[in-house]
Amino acid sequence: SLFRLKDTEVAELGDSDVHVKMLAAPINPADINMIQGTYAILSPLPAAGGSGRLWRELRSLNVFLSLPTFCAACDAAGTPGTWRTQGVFPEETLMKVPSDIPVLCAATLSVNPCTAYRMLADFETLAPGDSVIQNAANSGVGQAVIQIAKASGVKTINVVRERPDLPKLVERLKALGADHVVTEEMLRKPEMKDVFKSIPKPRLALNCVGGKSTTEMLRHLQPKGTMVTYGGMAKQPVMVPV
């Protein structure tokens, strides 16, 4: 078996360490890739899994490090090995999170929302009214892209796979702020031109899938637009139409 449950001793507290209890830890595709040995960053074995996390402080030797009762601590260092019930970490690797952020959202703050924000901000200078197209729109990153873009006045074209409960998914993504939700099959149809009657063609494409999905998104990108690839869930190469 690749995984097993193991009881270990909690490390001794140093002067600037914090003893924390796990509140929530997401399972990201990157975590699975680490287990498979296919991720770019791998921990020496044996190792604990997990990279997203939300902790609550239990104890600290330094009174000035003590977190208020309304705060939790979110591991800011991106260090793997967070699938554990408790841990001891240096104070500088933790950041305070207000308690009015839901636990499940706070546990993913250092992964998906940060990825979404950097992709929207770093590669194109988007203005209100511009548009972005993305696949895997119902993923953690995709949902964060929708919400950040909505708050910025940027329109989103969101590509998802065909599924039996597609109307429910479309409704959920539009409730988050999605402007258009289309399937990969719809990307290839002439009806896509109707989408661009109300919004401009996208200057930015965000690709987490690869293969045909990426090729079809590129066909709708503005000339000299930018496509950012941050994943390859289809395990197929990125094919660029010429």
C-alpha positions, 0 to 999 in steps of 0.5 A: 500500500502506498499509504498507511495511518501512522501515530507519531510523536509531536515535536518539541516546541522551540522558542518561535514554534507553534503547536497547532491542531488540524481543522481542515485539509483539502485533497488537491490534484497536485497531492495525488500527483505527488503520491503517484510520483509525477509532480514536479516537487516531491518530498523525500520518502517516507513522507506525509501527504497534503499541501493545503491546510487550516490549523488552530493554535494549541500552544506557543512558548512565546506569548506574543505569538499567541493567536486571538481566539477568533483567528486560526492559522493557515500554513503560508509556506506551501510545505507538503505533509499537512495531512496530520491531526497536529503539528509543530511549525515555525511561527513565520510559516503561519499566517492569521486568518479571520474566523469569518472566513468559512473553514473550507474556504480558509483551508484552500486560501494558500493554493487555489485562490492565489493561483487564480489571482496570479494568473489573472493579474500577471500575464495580461492587464485586464480592464473591466469589460475584458473577457477571460476563457478557462477550462476546468471551470468547476475546479477550485481554481476555476471557481476562484477565477470566476469570483475574482473576475466578477469582482474586477468587472472581467467577463468569464467564459467557462468551459466544463465537461458534459455531464448528466447534472449539467444544468445544476452545475451551470446554475451553481457557476452562474451564482458565483458570477460566471457570465457564460458556461459552455461545454467542450463540445459547444466550443467547437460549434458555430453557435459560439459566435453568439457568445461574442455578440455581448462580450469581446473575445478573450485576451487571456485563456487559462488551461488546466486540461490540455488536448482538444479542449485547449486547442478549441479555446485557442481558436477563440482567443484574440490575436496576440492573446495569452494562454496560461497552462497550469495543469494537464488533467487530460494527460494530453499535449497542448496542441496549437492550431496554425 
